[in-house]
């Protein structure tokens, strides 16, 4: 498996949240599955890191149980939504 570039991960994450729409969320695993249908779990940390950068850039919010959180310090599942 060829590891997708950060730009590819960013593009897929943004596409998914934009298609999902306002006030809807996306799990980072959805992006990993698009990028690598087989072996997607191996991409999860890289996809999460790119999600953090998107949040840093103000493009998405990272949430847990509907509340905005800092993804880097959050434990457990996170979700992304448009900012």
Steps between C-alpha positions, in 0.01 A plus 500: 500500500629845408445751778289793384655844526383750761342700216298195392384438857408866541306497174301188592422627850377835368298335225327271750407776747382729221284230345359409841397861554462745785450358848576146381815317597750262342718241668867510393468127425266587211787687334744219573261253335475717189877530479576131566202263495736219605733590784319822590574454870870553425414854386298606802774686687606689186138590418442618856815715482370661182163558668681686780670722241163574337368605841811714556427670167142572609338286231345234723412443862588182682227368724427231754142437605397819319744726685799670339826359636872524437559187297859466612403461865169319446487132586273270306304553180488844341287642223542795264252761383518814293583809690 
